[in-house]
Amino acid sequence: MILVDTNIIIDFWKRPTEKAQNIFEAEEIAICGITEAELIHGAKSEKEINIIIEALEDFNMFEITESDWIEIGKLLNRIKKKGISVPFQDAVIAYLAIKNSSELWTNDKHFKMIQSEIKELKIFKLEKGE
């Protein structure tokens, strides 16, 4: 399973490539609530919101439980002690990838920063899916 970050979906919707299309079709893809909310936030109309919601129904959803918040806090604390500062939502997404033993497909540099301290975070490389 591959957890897909918002930037990958936006890039694909704007400029679809055959490589990305093959990944979306061949792999089990997951998103999380943060990705869903970010995509809906960027919508320009109610019609676009509905299109986004319908498109996202094809993906698996990684949920956050009450106990996950403690682990997310620990992850944030761990990277903070190493001088790493990332957006809160990126830490949540990274945690969900680790928790669900999934690779994270992203172009966001913050995840490389997290990975420098949290080796369990696996970042998906598009080349692997060719």
C-alpha positions in Angstrom: 0.0 0.0 0.0 1.2 3.5 -0.8 0.1 6.6 1.1 -0.2 9.5 -1.4 0.5 13.0 -0.3 -1.7 15.9 -1.5 1.0 17.3 -3.8 1.2 14.1 -5.8 -2.6 14.1 -6.4 -2.6 17.7 -7.4 0.3 17.3 -9.8 -1.4 14.2 -11.4 -4.7 16.0 -11.8 -2.9 19.0 -13.4 -0.3 17.2 -15.5 -1.1 13.4 -15.6 1.8 11.2 -16.7 1.8 7.6 -17.9 4.2 6.6 -15.1 1.9 8.1 -12.4 -1.2 6.6 -14.0 0.4 3.2 -14.0 1.1 3.5 -10.3 -2.4 4.7 -9.4 -3.8 1.7 -11.4 -1.4 -1.0 -10.3 -0.9 -0.2 -6.6 -3.2 -0.1 -3.7 -3.4 3.6 -2.9 -4.3 5.3 0.4 -5.0 8.8 1.6 -5.7 10.3 5.0 -8.1 12.9 6.2 -5.5 15.6 5.9 -5.0 15.0 2.2 -8.8 14.9 1.7 -9.2 18.2 3.6 -6.4 19.9 1.7 -7.8 18.9 -1.7 -11.3 20.0 -0.8 -9.9 23.3 0.6 -8.4 24.0 -2.8 -11.6 23.5 -4.6 -13.0 26.5 -6.5 -16.7 25.6 -6.5 -19.2 23.3 -4.9 -19.2 21.2 -8.1 -15.4 20.8 -7.8 -15.8 19.8 -4.2 -18.2 17.0 -5.2 -15.9 15.8 -8.0 -13.0 15.7 -5.5 -15.0 13.8 -2.9 -16.1 11.3 -5.6 -12.6 10.8 -6.9 -11.2 10.1 -3.5 -13.7 7.4 -2.8 -11.6 5.1 -4.9 -8.7 5.3 -2.4 -8.2 3.5 0.9 -8.4 5.8 3.9 -5.9 5.7 6.8 -7.8 6.8 9.9 -6.4 8.4 13.1 -7.4 6.9 16.4 -7.3 8.6 19.8 -4.1 6.8 20.8 -2.4 7.9 17.5 -2.3 11.5 18.8 0.1 10.4 21.6 2.4 8.7 19.1 2.2 11.7 16.7 3.2 13.9 19.6 6.2 11.6 20.4 7.3 11.7 16.7 7.1 15.5 16.8 9.0 15.7 20.0 11.7 13.3 18.7 12.4 15.3 15.6 12.2 18.6 17.5 15.0 17.4 19.8 17.1 17.0 16.6 16.3 20.5 15.5 13.9 19.4 12.8 10.8 21.6 12.3 8.1 20.5 9.8 4.4 21.4 9.3 2.2 19.6 11.8 0.2 18.0 9.0 3.4 16.5 7.5 4.2 14.9 10.8 0.8 13.3 10.9 1.0 12.0 7.4 4.5 10.6 8.1 3.2 8.9 11.2 0.3 7.3 9.3 2.7 5.9 6.7 4.9 4.4 9.4 1.9 3.0 11.4 0.4 1.4 8.3 3.8 0.0 7.0 3.3 2.0 3.8 5.6 3.9 1.6 4.8 7.6 1.3 4.6 9.0 -2.2 5.4 12.7 -2.0 7.5 15.5 -3.5 7.6 17.5 -0.2 11.0 18.1 1.2 9.8 18.0 4.8 9.4 14.2 4.6 13.1 13.8 3.8 13.8 15.9 6.9 11.6 13.6 9.0 13.2 10.5 7.4 16.7 11.8 8.4 15.7 11.0 12.0 12.8 8.5 11.6 14.3 5.8 9.5 11.1 3.8 9.6 9.6 6.3 7.2 9.8 4.9 3.7 9.5 7.3 0.8 8.2 5.9 -2.5 10.2 6.7 -5.6 8.3 6.9 -8.9 11.2 5.1 -10.6 10.3 2.0 -8.6 6.9 1.8 -10.3 8.2 1.9 -13.9 
